[in-house]
Amino acid sequence: MYDFDEREAIIEATVERLLTTARIERPPIDPVRIARAIRINVLDRDLPQRRGQSYVYRGMRFVDIGRTARAERRNFTLAHEIMELELPLAGSDKQLKHEIAMRGAAALLCPARFFRQACTAAPFDLFRLKAAFSTASHEVIALRSLDFAEAIMSVFDNGRLVNRQTSYPFGLQSVTRQERDVVRRAMHSGEVCADTWDGASATAYPVFENDFKRVILRTSLDPVCL
């Protein structure tokens, strides 16, 4: 199996090939359009224990999607299954295939061709990126941005940390008191909140849906303090 850098290059090359085949020239990226362009049949199914599945039957390729999935989850699941079918994953174990396809799905919904410039050309704004790459979730967009800029991304669901990743070249640090304070203010106000302290800055983006309150926190560090 290829190493990490080679794997990433293969993912990006596969995304470029799919965009070209589907004649997609700007975001947002519609994975259904890509599936049609490469002759994958997409079917709504009752899948009580999984979000989606891909398979080949009588020489034709199929992707089943759980019929109750919300739009963003459906898009990501379809992108994931497309990448499982399109990436050269022969010989990989099941878990590794899943992890590579997860990376591939994010790259497909936020292609480097468009996304690199969008997330680095201006001050980072998660909601502005979401408006452009509307078929991807806020979390997918936030984590994908780490491929192009140094930052720490933290995802809080109803106040509980559920994901924290960094693109800085050092070990991931625990959430600081200042970061938690910014998240708390965003949770209470429902508005974007930001703060700066001791060579660090953080912006909290509230993503609320009914009673579910998700806050995505982007933390950046002053290079002088690294």
Secondary structure, 3 states (H helix, E strand, C coil): CCCHHHHHHHHHHHHHHHHHHHCCCCCCCCHHHHHHHCCEEEEEECCCCCCEEEEEECCEEEEEEECCCCHHHHHHHHHHHHHHHHCCCCCCCHHHHHHHHHHHHHHHHCCHHHHHHHHHCCCCCHHHHHHHCCCCCHHHHHHHHHHCCCCEEEEEECCEEEEEEECCCCCCCCCCHHHHHHHHHHHHHCCCEEEEECCEEEEEEEEEECCEEEEEEEEEECHHHC
